[in-house]
Amino acid sequence: MSKSNGVENDTLTYWLTADAVTIPRPTSWYVALFITDASEDGSGTEVTLSEDASYARKASTFNVPVDGVTANAADVAFDAVVLVSSAYNIVGFAVFDALTAGNMLYYGNFASSKNITGGEELTFSAGDLIISED
């Protein structure tokens, strides 16, 4: 996964200046799914209730980093899809600091999209969401 511009700027600010960072330290983390590429400026189109009537970001926890790398500590499971109209493709994902709105912290895009149809679940198994500071 890659850092958003906000996290990059705050990391540099924290370590290399005396200024305060702009994103407060989160106490909760949420994984979101995207139907267009997520990017470091926070753009991209997140799945909405107009595609999936059951969609909501999912809470996640992360392991203590070792050698600059961490990953999700437990499975992150998105419920069975309840389609509003037709199938859709998941192309990316991101970690946010809030259940709705909030700040995108890290993001990634799949090598190939995941076509989701009614009744399917999407799960990131523990250890699948790898975040590295290298």
Helices and strands as residue ranges (DSSP letters): E 2-3, H 5-16, E 29-34, E 58-60, E 69-71, E 76-78, E 88-96, E 104-116, E 122-124, E 130-132
